[in-house]
Protein backbone atom coordinates (compact mmCIF):
# COMPACT_ATOMS: atom_id res chain seq x y z
CA UNK A 1 0.00 0.00 0.00
CA UNK A 2 1.32 3.44 -0.85
CA UNK A 3 1.50 6.43 1.45
CA UNK A 4 -1.40 8.24 -0.22
CA UNK A 5 -3.76 5.31 0.29
CA UNK A 6 -2.67 5.00 3.94
CA UNK A 7 -3.37 8.70 4.47
CA UNK A 8 -6.80 8.50 2.83
CA UNK A 9 -7.69 5.46 4.91
CA UNK A 10 -6.51 7.14 8.14
CA UNK A 11 -8.64 10.22 7.51
CA UNK A 12 -11.69 8.20 6.43
CA UNK A 13 -11.53 5.62 9.23
CA UNK A 14 -10.11 7.64 12.13
CA UNK A 15 -9.96 11.42 11.80
CA UNK A 16 -13.38 12.10 10.28
CA UNK A 17 -15.34 9.82 12.62
CA UNK A 18 -13.66 11.37 15.68
CA UNK A 19 -14.26 14.92 14.49
CA UNK A 20 -17.85 14.12 13.49
CA UNK A 21 -18.52 12.73 16.99
CA UNK A 22 -17.02 15.88 18.54
CA UNK A 23 -19.18 18.04 16.28
CA UNK A 24 -22.38 16.19 17.29
CA UNK A 25 -21.36 16.30 20.97
CA UNK A 26 -21.06 20.10 20.68
CA UNK A 27 -24.58 20.46 19.27
CA UNK A 28 -23.38 20.66 15.64
CA UNK A 29 -21.79 24.03 16.44
CA UNK A 30 -18.30 24.47 14.98
CA UNK A 31 -17.50 27.38 17.27
CA UNK A 32 -18.32 25.25 20.31
CA UNK A 33 -16.25 22.38 18.89
CA UNK A 34 -13.28 24.70 18.32
CA UNK A 35 -13.58 26.09 21.84
CA UNK A 36 -13.63 22.62 23.37
CA UNK A 37 -11.25 20.71 21.08
CA UNK A 38 -9.41 23.45 19.19
CA UNK A 39 -6.10 23.01 20.96
CA UNK A 40 -5.63 19.27 21.32
CA UNK A 41 -3.23 16.80 19.80
CA UNK A 42 -5.82 15.43 17.40
CA UNK A 43 -7.63 18.59 16.41
CA UNK A 44 -6.32 22.05 15.80
CA UNK A 45 -8.36 25.04 14.87
CA UNK A 46 -7.39 28.63 14.40
CA UNK A 47 -9.60 31.58 13.51
CA UNK A 48 -7.94 33.26 10.56
CA UNK A 49 -10.44 36.05 10.05
CA UNK A 50 -12.87 36.57 12.91
CA UNK A 51 -16.47 36.96 11.76
CA UNK A 52 -15.85 35.48 8.32
CA UNK A 53 -16.90 32.13 6.97
Backbone as CSV, one residue per row, in Angstrom:
resi,resn,N_x,N_y,N_z,CA_x,CA_y,CA_z,C_x,C_y,C_z
1,UNK,0.853,-1.181,0.000,0.000,0.000,0.000,0.897,1.242,0.000
2,UNK,0.523,2.215,-0.792,1.318,3.437,-0.852,0.908,4.443,0.215
3,UNK,1.733,5.433,0.416,1.503,6.434,1.449,0.168,7.147,1.262
4,UNK,-0.156,7.514,0.031,-1.401,8.243,-0.217,-2.614,7.435,0.236
5,UNK,-2.643,6.169,-0.105,-3.763,5.311,0.286,-3.837,5.178,1.810
6,UNK,-2.685,5.067,2.473,-2.671,4.996,3.936,-3.245,6.278,4.538
7,UNK,-2.880,7.422,3.979,-3.367,8.703,4.474,-4.884,8.822,4.281
8,UNK,-5.365,8.450,3.113,-6.799,8.503,2.831,-7.550,7.594,3.801
9,UNK,-7.046,6.402,4.017,-7.693,5.460,4.914,-7.706,5.975,6.361
10,UNK,-6.603,6.576,6.792,-6.514,7.140,8.139,-7.568,8.222,8.348
11,UNK,-7.661,9.135,7.391,-8.643,10.215,7.514,-10.056,9.647,7.507
12,UNK,-10.344,8.762,6.571,-11.693,8.203,6.431,-12.094,7.362,7.645
13,UNK,-11.184,6.576,8.186,-11.534,5.623,9.232,-11.260,6.122,10.654
14,UNK,-10.475,7.179,10.796,-10.109,7.636,12.132,-10.434,9.105,12.346
15,UNK,-9.835,9.976,11.574,-9.957,11.420,11.801,-11.392,11.902,11.639
16,UNK,-12.015,11.606,10.519,-13.375,12.099,10.280,-14.397,11.575,11.284
17,UNK,-14.382,10.281,11.617,-15.344,9.819,12.618,-15.155,10.498,13.987
18,UNK,-13.914,10.718,14.395,-13.657,11.374,15.680,-14.166,12.809,15.641
19,UNK,-13.828,13.531,14.577,-14.265,14.921,14.485,-15.780,15.028,14.331
20,UNK,-16.393,14.100,13.629,-17.852,14.116,13.494,-18.519,13.886,14.852
21,UNK,-17.964,12.983,15.655,-18.517,12.733,16.990,-18.363,13.971,17.869
22,UNK,-17.229,14.636,17.785,-17.016,15.875,18.540,-18.035,16.933,18.119
23,UNK,-18.245,17.060,16.820,-19.185,18.036,16.278,-20.597,17.790,16.810
24,UNK,-21.047,16.536,16.777,-22.375,16.193,17.287,-22.459,16.448,18.791
25,UNK,-21.405,16.090,19.519,-21.362,16.305,20.967,-21.517,17.785,21.316
26,UNK,-21.014,18.650,20.446,-21.061,20.099,20.676,-22.299,20.737,20.047
27,UNK,-23.325,19.935,19.802,-24.579,20.462,19.273,-24.488,20.915,17.833
28,UNK,-23.591,20.317,17.059,-23.384,20.664,15.644,-23.020,22.150,15.493
29,UNK,-22.230,22.635,16.420,-21.788,24.028,16.443,-20.261,24.039,16.336
30,UNK,-19.749,24.472,15.183,-18.299,24.471,14.982,-17.571,25.363,15.975
31,UNK,-18.151,26.505,16.305,-17.502,27.384,17.274,-17.350,26.676,18.621
32,UNK,-18.390,25.983,19.045,-18.322,25.247,20.306,-17.289,24.125,20.211
33,UNK,-17.237,23.451,19.078,-16.255,22.384,18.888,-14.845,22.961,18.950
34,UNK,-14.618,24.082,18.302,-13.285,24.695,18.319,-12.905,25.140,19.724
35,UNK,-13.882,25.679,20.468,-13.583,26.091,21.842,-13.186,24.893,22.699
36,UNK,-13.894,23.786,22.525,-13.633,22.623,23.367,-12.428,21.810,22.902
37,UNK,-12.279,21.619,21.596,-11.253,20.713,21.076,-10.204,21.415,20.213
38,UNK,-10.255,22.728,20.136,-9.406,23.449,19.195,-7.931,23.447,19.489
39,UNK,-7.524,23.012,20.654,-6.100,23.005,20.964,-5.723,21.672,21.593
40,UNK,-5.974,20.597,20.851,-5.629,19.267,21.321,-4.720,18.608,20.304
41,UNK,-4.151,17.501,20.693,-3.226,16.801,19.804,-3.885,16.372,18.499
42,UNK,-5.147,15.961,18.575,-5.817,15.429,17.399,-6.657,16.414,16.618
43,UNK,-6.750,17.628,17.088,-7.631,18.591,16.414,-7.076,19.981,16.647
44,UNK,-6.756,20.683,15.597,-6.323,22.047,15.805,-7.166,22.966,14.962
45,UNK,-7.513,24.073,15.548,-8.356,25.039,14.873,-7.843,26.435,15.200
46,UNK,-7.857,27.256,14.216,-7.394,28.634,14.398,-8.315,29.542,13.601
47,UNK,-8.765,30.598,14.225,-9.598,31.576,13.515,-8.670,32.478,12.723
48,UNK,-8.803,32.437,11.415,-7.940,33.260,10.565,-8.482,34.667,10.402
49,UNK,-9.778,34.759,10.208,-10.437,36.052,10.045,-11.720,36.041,10.850
50,UNK,-11.677,36.586,12.068,-12.869,36.566,12.910,-14.084,37.144,12.184
51,UNK,-15.221,36.480,12.358,-16.468,36.955,11.762,-16.656,36.591,10.311
52,UNK,-15.711,35.876,9.730,-15.847,35.479,8.321,-16.019,33.982,8.216
53,UNK,-16.716,33.562,7.206,-16.902,32.128,6.973,-15.720,31.558,6.245
